[in-house]
Amino acid sequence: MDGEDPDSPGDPATALRELGELGLIQRVRRRLPRPGPAVRVGLGDDTAVVEWPADRLLLLTTDTLVEDVHFRRATATLRDVGAKALAVNLSDIAAMGGEPRFALLALACPPDCGVADLDELYAGLLETAAPHGVDLIGGDTCTAPDRLVLTITLAGAADGPPLTRGGARPGDAILVTGTLGGSAAGLATLERPPAGVPAGALAELARAHRRPTPRVAEGRAIRATGGATAMIDLSDGLATDLGHIAAESRVGARVRLASLPVSDATRAAARALREEAWTWAVSGGEDYELLFTAAPDRADALAARVTAETGTRVTRIGEVRPAGEGVVFLDEAGQPVAVRPGFEHFK
Amino acid sequence: MDGEDPDSPGDPATALRELGELGLIQRVRRRLPRPGPAVRVGLGDDTAVVEWPADRLLLLTTDTLVEDVHFRRATATLRDVGAKALAVNLSDIAAMGGEPRFALLALACPPDCGVADLDELYAGLLETAAPHGVDLIGGDTCTAPDRLVLTITLAGAADGPPLTRGGARPGDAILVTGTLGGSAAGLATLERPPAGVPAGALAELARAHRRPTPRVAEGRAIRATGGATAMIDLSDGLATDLGHIAAESRVGARVRLASLPVSDATRAAARALREEAWTWAVSGGEDYELLFTAAPDRADALAARVTAETGTRVTRIGEVRPAGEGVVFLDEAGQPVAVRPGFEHFK
C-alpha cells in the first residue's frame, strides 16, 4: 500500500501479543494488493475514503466494542454502550470533517441476554443517531457464547478532499478541541469513588467516560476553514494519536503540558485520587476530541472561527517539528517528560 | 419502519433465547424512527439500499462470524474462515443483483493468536476479494478474550431499483441457482467421515462447506433479465429463507422436494450417513445459492439465459401461492412433509 513502509514486522511464529495492534496493521498493509483507483484513503486510517461515484467521496468506518475490553457492565449501562458504540464511529467520521449518514449494527450476544437490556442498547444508539440525522439501516444479529460484541459501521459524505493524518508540516501549530483527560478521570472515579470531589464534578466525569461527545460539527467547521493540514480523533490518547499523525506525516511534535486543556472536574479528581491530571490528558484515551494541525500564522484565527461556529473551545497545545525530534512532551521548565503510551490492543 | 408489522414481540422481561433472532429484528424495526428519504431498503433485509448520491444506489451489508458458532478450528482453517467471512457478505450483495466494491474487516482476536494464523485469515479474505475486484479499504482490530470474532462490512453498487425479498406474487415460479445441501453434507462428513464415499466427493462437499461460492455474477445476470420479482441468498436454509420471501411478499409457497437440485456427492454422503439428502437441501443452510421468483411464463427463458451467461444451472423448484397456504414442501406423492426449520440464532 505504501512503498516506503518498513518490511512487514513480526515473525510468523510470534503471537499477536508481541506484534501489537499497530504491528498487525503494518503487516497487513504490506501484504495488501495495490488498491483500485477509487480508493483515496485505505487501510491504516480509522476512516476509509473512496470516490463514489466518480466525483463524490464516500467515507466508511467500522469499530468493534467487546464487553470487558471496551466496556464493563459494572460501570456502564447498555444504553451507554449503545450510545458510545455509535459515538466512537461518529468521531471517526468527524476526524475527516465528514457528514455521517448511515449506520449498520452487527450484534453478537449471549442467548441469556435480556430483551429489556437490548431495548436499552438500541435506545442509546438511536438517541445518539438522531441529532446527527443518521439512519440505522441494517446489520446482523447472532449468538456470542461469552459476552456482547458490537460492531458498528458508519457511512458518511465529504464535500472535498479527505483531511487525513498525513498532512502535518514542521512549523504547523497543534490544536485540540474541548478538554482532555475527562474520560480517564471518569473511569478512575467510577472505579474508586473519591471523597472530597463535588457530586456535580463526578457526574460530569462519569458522563465524559460513558457518553463522549463526538465532535461532528467541529470536524466539519475545521475542515471548512481550509486551513487544517492533518486531523485525527483522540481515541487512544494524545500520546498515541499524535504519534499516528507524526508517523503518517513523517514529522515530530512538541507539546507543552501546561497548555493542555483540562477541566476543573478532572483536576479535582486527580487531586483526590493522588493522580496527575496531565497523565490522564496525555495517555488516558477515549476523550474523542479532535486533534489537528494548521499553519502557525492561521492557527489562532482558525481556532477562533471554529469556536464561534460551534461553541467548543479550541486550544493550541504545541507545534509540529522535524521527524528527527520525535514526539516530545515538555513540562513547565521546558524539560521533556516520559509519558506512558496510550492504549494499544493485544499488548 | 413498516406500519403493518404486528406489535413488537417479546416481553421486556424475557431472554433473547425465547424471542429468537427474527423476534429481535421485528422488535427493533417497530422501535426505529421513520428512516430518512434516502433509505430504500432498511433494517430487516440482509443488505441495505440507500440513494447515494440522489440518483445512484449504494448497497451496504454486514455479517459477523463468531468462532465456535459460525466456524470451528477443527473443521476449517483460518484461510477458509477469512474466505468465508467475505463470501457470505458477497452473497448478500449478490442477492440484490449488486456489484460488490469495498470491504472493511473488524477483527476481535485473542492476544495469544499466532501471527501466521492471521496471515492465513487475511490471505483467505484477499484471495476471495480479488476475482470480484473488491478492495479491502479499512477496518478495526481489537482484543477479544475468548475467541475470534470477525465482522465484515461490504459496500456495493446497483444500477437499478433494488431486488428485495418483497416482490413475489402468487403464481410466480420459484427458482434456485446451483445445488442445495452441499454445505450441510460437507459439515456432516467432516464431523463423521463415512466409509464408502469416494474421496473426490468428500473433497467436493468439504469445499462446499468451507469455501462457498457467492453467486455474484448470477445475481447480476438474474437482475439484468428484468424478470425476477424477489430474491434472497440461501444462508439459513431453503425453508427459512423461502419463509423470509413469503413473509416480506405476504405470500405462501409450494416446493416439490423431487425438484430440488442435489449433487451426486451429497446423495452419496446421505446414503452413507443414513441421512435424507432433501433434509440437508431444505434445512441445512450455508449453501449461499440464490433463491428467486419470476413470472411463470418468463421463468424458463430467464433460467436458460442466466445459465448461458454464467454456466451455473438454474432449477425451477415450485411456485408462489396465496399467503393463506403457508410455505409447504411436497413429497413425490404430492403430500406435505414436515420440515425442520433452518438455523435461527439465540433459539
HADDOCK unambig.tbl for C-alpha pairs under 7 A between the chains (distance, minus, plus):
assign (segid A and resid 12 and name CA) (segid B and resid 115 and name CA) 5.06 0.50 0.50
assign (segid A and resid 12 and name CA) (segid B and resid 116 and name CA) 4.40 0.50 0.50
assign (segid A and resid 13 and name CA) (segid B and resid 114 and name CA) 6.55 0.50 0.50
assign (segid A and resid 13 and name CA) (segid B and resid 115 and name CA) 6.45 0.50 0.50
assign (segid A and resid 13 and name CA) (segid B and resid 116 and name CA) 6.20 0.50 0.50
assign (segid A and resid 14 and name CA) (segid B and resid 114 and name CA) 5.93 0.50 0.50
assign (segid A and resid 14 and name CA) (segid B and resid 115 and name CA) 5.82 0.50 0.50
assign (segid A and resid 15 and name CA) (segid B and resid 111 and name CA) 6.96 0.50 0.50
assign (segid A and resid 15 and name CA) (segid B and resid 112 and name CA) 5.32 0.50 0.50
assign (segid A and resid 15 and name CA) (segid B and resid 113 and name CA) 5.54 0.50 0.50
assign (segid A and resid 15 and name CA) (segid B and resid 114 and name CA) 4.26 0.50 0.50
assign (segid A and resid 15 and name CA) (segid B and resid 115 and name CA) 5.52 0.50 0.50
assign (segid A and resid 16 and name CA) (segid B and resid 111 and name CA) 5.24 0.50 0.50
assign (segid A and resid 16 and name CA) (segid B and resid 112 and name CA) 5.93 0.50 0.50
assign (segid A and resid 16 and name CA) (segid B and resid 113 and name CA) 5.60 0.50 0.50
assign (segid A and resid 16 and name CA) (segid B and resid 114 and name CA) 5.78 0.50 0.50
assign (segid A and resid 16 and name CA) (segid B and resid 115 and name CA) 5.67 0.50 0.50
assign (segid A and resid 17 and name CA) (segid B and resid 111 and name CA) 4.69 0.50 0.50
assign (segid A and resid 17 and name CA) (segid B and resid 112 and name CA) 5.95 0.50 0.50
assign (segid A and resid 21 and name CA) (segid B and resid 141 and name CA) 6.67 0.50 0.50
assign (segid A and resid 35 and name CA) (segid B and resid 135 and name CA) 5.97 0.50 0.50
assign (segid A and resid 36 and name CA) (segid B and resid 135 and name CA) 6.64 0.50 0.50
assign (segid A and resid 42 and name CA) (segid B and resid 137 and name CA) 4.34 0.50 0.50
assign (segid A and resid 42 and name CA) (segid B and resid 138 and name CA) 5.73 0.50 0.50
assign (segid A and resid 43 and name CA) (segid B and resid 137 and name CA) 4.93 0.50 0.50
assign (segid A and resid 43 and name CA) (segid B and resid 138 and name CA) 4.19 0.50 0.50
assign (segid A and resid 44 and name CA) (segid B and resid 138 and name CA) 6.70 0.50 0.50
assign (segid A and resid 47 and name CA) (segid B and resid 138 and name CA) 6.97 0.50 0.50
assign (segid A and resid 48 and name CA) (segid B and resid 137 and name CA) 5.94 0.50 0.50
assign (segid A and resid 48 and name CA) (segid B and resid 138 and name CA) 5.77 0.50 0.50
assign (segid A and resid 61 and name CA) (segid B and resid 139 and name CA) 6.81 0.50 0.50
assign (segid A and resid 62 and name CA) (segid B and resid 106 and name CA) 6.67 0.50 0.50
assign (segid A and resid 62 and name CA) (segid B and resid 139 and name CA) 5.67 0.50 0.50
assign (segid A and resid 62 and name CA) (segid B and resid 140 and name CA) 6.38 0.50 0.50
assign (segid A and resid 63 and name CA) (segid B and resid 106 and name CA) 6.55 0.50 0.50
assign (segid A and resid 63 and name CA) (segid B and resid 140 and name CA) 5.63 0.50 0.50
assign (segid A and resid 64 and name CA) (segid B and resid 106 and name CA) 6.41 0.50 0.50
assign (segid A and resid 64 and name CA) (segid B and resid 140 and name CA) 6.92 0.50 0.50
assign (segid A and resid 66 and name CA) (segid B and resid 144 and name CA) 6.60 0.50 0.50
assign (segid A and resid 69 and name CA) (segid B and resid 143 and name CA) 6.96 0.50 0.50
assign (segid A and resid 106 and name CA) (segid B and resid 62 and name CA) 6.66 0.50 0.50
assign (segid A and resid 106 and name CA) (segid B and resid 63 and name CA) 6.56 0.50 0.50
assign (segid A and resid 106 and name CA) (segid B and resid 64 and name CA) 6.41 0.50 0.50
assign (segid A and resid 111 and name CA) (segid B and resid 15 and name CA) 6.97 0.50 0.50
assign (segid A and resid 111 and name CA) (segid B and resid 16 and name CA) 5.24 0.50 0.50
assign (segid A and resid 111 and name CA) (segid B and resid 17 and name CA) 4.69 0.50 0.50
assign (segid A and resid 111 and name CA) (segid B and resid 346 and name CA) 4.84 0.50 0.50
assign (segid A and resid 112 and name CA) (segid B and resid 15 and name CA) 5.32 0.50 0.50
assign (segid A and resid 112 and name CA) (segid B and resid 16 and name CA) 5.92 0.50 0.50
assign (segid A and resid 112 and name CA) (segid B and resid 17 and name CA) 5.93 0.50 0.50
assign (segid A and resid 113 and name CA) (segid B and resid 15 and name CA) 5.54 0.50 0.50
assign (segid A and resid 113 and name CA) (segid B and resid 16 and name CA) 5.59 0.50 0.50
assign (segid A and resid 114 and name CA) (segid B and resid 13 and name CA) 6.55 0.50 0.50
assign (segid A and resid 114 and name CA) (segid B and resid 14 and name CA) 5.95 0.50 0.50
assign (segid A and resid 114 and name CA) (segid B and resid 15 and name CA) 4.27 0.50 0.50
assign (segid A and resid 114 and name CA) (segid B and resid 16 and name CA) 5.79 0.50 0.50
assign (segid A and resid 115 and name CA) (segid B and resid 12 and name CA) 5.06 0.50 0.50
assign (segid A and resid 115 and name CA) (segid B and resid 13 and name CA) 6.45 0.50 0.50
assign (segid A and resid 115 and name CA) (segid B and resid 14 and name CA) 5.83 0.50 0.50
assign (segid A and resid 115 and name CA) (segid B and resid 15 and name CA) 5.52 0.50 0.50
assign (segid A and resid 115 and name CA) (segid B and resid 16 and name CA) 5.67 0.50 0.50
assign (segid A and resid 116 and name CA) (segid B and resid 12 and name CA) 4.39 0.50 0.50
assign (segid A and resid 116 and name CA) (segid B and resid 13 and name CA) 6.20 0.50 0.50
assign (segid A and resid 135 and name CA) (segid B and resid 35 and name CA) 5.97 0.50 0.50
assign (segid A and resid 135 and name CA) (segid B and resid 36 and name CA) 6.66 0.50 0.50
assign (segid A and resid 137 and name CA) (segid B and resid 42 and name CA) 4.36 0.50 0.50
assign (segid A and resid 137 and name CA) (segid B and resid 43 and name CA) 4.90 0.50 0.50
assign (segid A and resid 137 and name CA) (segid B and resid 48 and name CA) 5.95 0.50 0.50
assign (segid A and resid 138 and name CA) (segid B and resid 42 and name CA) 5.74 0.50 0.50
assign (segid A and resid 138 and name CA) (segid B and resid 43 and name CA) 4.17 0.50 0.50
assign (segid A and resid 138 and name CA) (segid B and resid 44 and name CA) 6.68 0.50 0.50
assign (segid A and resid 138 and name CA) (segid B and resid 47 and name CA) 6.97 0.50 0.50
assign (segid A and resid 138 and name CA) (segid B and resid 48 and name CA) 5.78 0.50 0.50
assign (segid A and resid 139 and name CA) (segid B and resid 61 and name CA) 6.80 0.50 0.50
assign (segid A and resid 139 and name CA) (segid B and resid 62 and name CA) 5.65 0.50 0.50
assign (segid A and resid 140 and name CA) (segid B and resid 62 and name CA) 6.37 0.50 0.50
assign (segid A and resid 140 and name CA) (segid B and resid 63 and name CA) 5.62 0.50 0.50
assign (segid A and resid 140 and name CA) (segid B and resid 64 and name CA) 6.92 0.50 0.50
assign (segid A and resid 141 and name CA) (segid B and resid 21 and name CA) 6.66 0.50 0.50
assign (segid A and resid 142 and name CA) (segid B and resid 345 and name CA) 5.37 0.50 0.50
assign (segid A and resid 143 and name CA) (segid B and resid 69 and name CA) 6.97 0.50 0.50
assign (segid A and resid 143 and name CA) (segid B and resid 345 and name CA) 5.71 0.50 0.50
assign (segid A and resid 143 and name CA) (segid B and resid 346 and name CA) 5.69 0.50 0.50
assign (segid A and resid 144 and name CA) (segid B and resid 66 and name CA) 6.61 0.50 0.50
assign (segid A and resid 345 and name CA) (segid B and resid 142 and name CA) 5.39 0.50 0.50
assign (segid A and resid 345 and name CA) (segid B and resid 143 and name CA) 5.72 0.50 0.50
assign (segid A and resid 346 and name CA) (segid B and resid 111 and name CA) 4.85 0.50 0.50
assign (segid A and resid 346 and name CA) (segid B and resid 143 and name CA) 5.74 0.50 0.50
